[in-house]
Amino acid sequence: MSLNSVMLQQDTRHPVPLPNENFLYHCSGVKFELTHTNRGNYPGGGLSPECSSGTAFISNQRIVYLPKNTTHHNSTDNSSRPGALNSFTVPHANLHEIRFAQPVFGANRFEAVVEPVRGGGVAPGSLLVLSFKEGGGFDFVSIARKIGERTRETGEVPLYEESLPEYDDPPNAHSAGSSAMPPAYSSDAPPSYQQ
């Protein structure tokens, strides 16, 4: 996982896709929290970035979070202040213990323990929490779980995450659409046939 390393497309708030990356889903109105359970002597170990509102993206390779005020110009800026959150990214292979919390009061939450990437600026043993204040959390977590399972099982990043097509049941011979009676035939014998 990495802080402030997501490049944005010019004049949009969408991440620049990595090679073979396909963005599958995104949600706005998402709260971001990253807390560290094992602070140790790691540089940045005392930082716990958070943001009250932003957009969470999920692709076949990673999860990306962009705060509401992030622009093309500041998405990779680390110089503003220590622990400032301009963007966040984590590969699916680095997510562990994925949970979906549905509290009685409050927003649905995606929670996962994240394993840092080298040079990412985040301490090991961090807990990522995304709170979906405007809905969409269930779909987000479903996609994250599917891709995470496929990545861990095969060791490969799936190019696309498409569900299987839904098939309709074959028409039934006794259904309402085929309840018409067969054509009636006269009981008269054919013209050349004598009884």
Rosetta blueprint (number, residue, H / E / L):
1 M L
2 S E
3 L E
4 N L
5 S L
6 V L
7 M L
8 L E
9 Q L
10 Q L
11 D L
12 T L
13 R L
14 H L
15 P E
16 V L
17 P L
18 L L
19 P L
20 N L
21 E L
22 N L
23 F E
24 L E
25 Y E
26 H E
27 C E
28 S E
29 G E
30 V E
31 K E
32 F E
33 E E
34 L E
35 T E
36 H E
37 T L
38 N L
39 R L
40 G L
41 N L
42 Y L
43 P L
44 G L
45 G L
46 G L
47 L L
48 S L
49 P L
50 E E
51 C E
52 S E
53 S E
54 G E
55 T E
56 A E
57 F E
58 I E
59 S E
60 N L
61 Q L
62 R E
63 I E
64 V E
65 Y E
66 L E
67 P E
68 K L
69 N L
70 T L
71 T L
72 H L
73 H L
74 N L
75 S L
76 T L
77 D L
78 N L
79 S L
80 S L
81 R L
82 P L
83 G L
84 A L
85 L L
86 N L
87 S L
88 F E
89 T E
90 V E
91 P E
92 H H
93 A H
94 N H
95 L E
96 H E
97 E E
98 I E
99 R E
100 F E
101 A E
102 Q L
103 P L
104 V L
105 F L
106 G L
107 A L
108 N E
109 R E
110 F E
111 E E
112 A E
113 V E
114 V E
115 E L
116 P L
117 V L
118 R L
119 G L
120 G L
121 G L
122 V L
123 A L
124 P L
125 G L
126 S E
127 L E
128 L E
129 V E
130 L E
131 S E
132 F E
133 K L
134 E L
135 G L
136 G L
137 G H
138 F H
139 D H
140 F H
141 V H
142 S H
143 I H
144 A H
145 R H
146 K H
147 I H
148 G H
149 E H
150 R H
151 T H
152 R H
153 E H
154 T H
155 G L
156 E L
157 V L
158 P L
159 L L
160 Y L
161 E L
162 E L
163 S L
164 L L
165 P L
166 E L
167 Y L
168 D L
169 D L
170 P L
171 P L
172 N L
173 A L
174 H L
175 S L
176 A H
177 G H
178 S H
179 S L
180 A L
181 M L
182 P L
183 P L
184 A L
185 Y L
186 S L
187 S L
188 D L
189 A L
190 P L
191 P L
192 S L
193 Y L
194 Q L
195 Q L
